[in-house]
Amino acid sequence: MALGDVNATRIAEIRAEVGRLGLRELFTADEVEAAIPASGSALVFVNANDDCAATLARPGLAYALQHDRLPETLLTVFAGQSLEAAAKARAYFKGYFPTAPQIGLLVDGEVVHMCDRDDMMKRLKKVDAIADDLTAAFDTHCPPAAE
């Protein structure tokens, strides 16, 4: 199997993994602009095909998304794959250096919490710490679950 085939297969697996978490993948700048709500909460995950995303970001996000309080909109773009969409998503992350992976929580289109590559690898370092960081932000900024 050629390296390109292996990479394409791996990217498809990563996309499927994130899709199973309930995140909607966006491929163009127009899709990003249309999907990020002007009001309400949205999580935007800048996904990547690297060890940090595989061992920290995606597992931490998976645990966080089991929380009882969640963002109203769950979105993802894939850095290195959907360049236009990733650039547009990062344009919403004003004041933050673009990294991959990166998880931004937006309320009314503005960043209220950021968990970037440095946070994951240097400050948090563990899947449960990433999940705790995200769920604390959800508790602060997201509406309670409907009963």
N, C-alpha and C positions, 0 to 999 in steps of 0.2 A: 504494500500500500504506500502510495506517495505521501510525502510530508503534507502537501496541500490537502489531501483527502483526510488525513488524520486531524489536521487543524479544523477543517470544515465539520467533521463529525463531532469534535470536541465543542466547537462553538454551538452547534445544534443542541448538544446535550445540556450545555450551560443555559441556553435560552429556554429549553423545556423545564429545567429545574426552577428557574425564576418564574416562569409562567405558572407552574404548579403552586407557587406561593401566592398567586393572585395578582401579580403585578402585570400591567399592560405595557408591552414593549412598543416604543415609538421609534420610527425609522427616519423621519424627516423633521426639519425645523418647523414646518407648518403643523405637523401632528403634535409636536411639543407645545407650541403656542396655543393650539386649540384644546389640549388636554389639561393644562395647568389652570386650575380654577381661579377666577378673580376673587372669589370669596370661598371660605372654607379651607380645610387642611388637605395637604397633599405631600406624600412622600415620593421623592425622586431618587432612585438608585442608579448611579453611574456604575454599571457592571464592567468587569474586565476579565480577561483570560490570563490570570496570574495566581501565584500562591496566596497572596493576601486576600484576594476575592474568594478563592476556593476554601481556604482554611479558617478565615475570620469573618469576612463581610457577609457572604451568603448564609453560612450557618447562624451567625448572630442575628441577621435579619429574619431568618426562618423562625427562630425562637421568639423574637420580639413580636412577630406577626401573630403569635398565639395569645397575645395579651388581650384583655377584655376591652381596652380602649385603643382605637386605631385611627389613623388618618382616613379621611373620607375617600381620598383618591390615592391609588397605588400605581406608580409609574416607574418604568425603567428605560434607560438607553444603554447602548453597548459601546463603550469607548474602544476605538480602534476598528470598529465594524460599521457603525452608523455615525460617521464623523459629524455630519450636519446636525443630527439630532443631539448628539453629545454636546456640541458647541452651544446650541440653543439652550439646552437644559442648564449648562454651566453659566449661561448669561443671567439666569435667575439667582445664581449663587454669589451675589454682589459681596465683595469684600473677602472672598475665599479663593485661594489659589486652586486651580483645577488639578485634581488628582483622580486616580482610578485605583481602587474603587473609592466611591464617595457616596454618602447618604445624606441628603438634605431634607429637612422637614420645613415645608412652607405653609404659612397661614396668610390668606388673602394675597397670595403671590409673592410674599416676602419671606426670606429665610429666618426662621426662629431657632433652628438647631442644625448643627452640622457635625457629622462624624466622617472625617476624611481618613485617607491612608495613614497619615502620621498618628492620628488618634488611635486607630486600630492597632498599629504596629508598635508604637512607643508608649502611649498612655494607658490604653485599655488591655491590649495584649492577649485577651482570652475571649472566647465566644460568649460566655455568660456575662462578661463585663460589657461587651458591645450590646448584647440584648438588654441589659439593665440600663445602659446609657440611653438607648432608644426608647424603652418603655417609660423611663422617667420623663423624657420629652413628650411622649404621647399623653401621659397623665397631665402634664402641664398645659399642652396646647391643643389637644384633640377633644371632640365632644364625647360624652359618655355613650356607650353602646345602647342602641334602642332595645327596649325590653318588650 
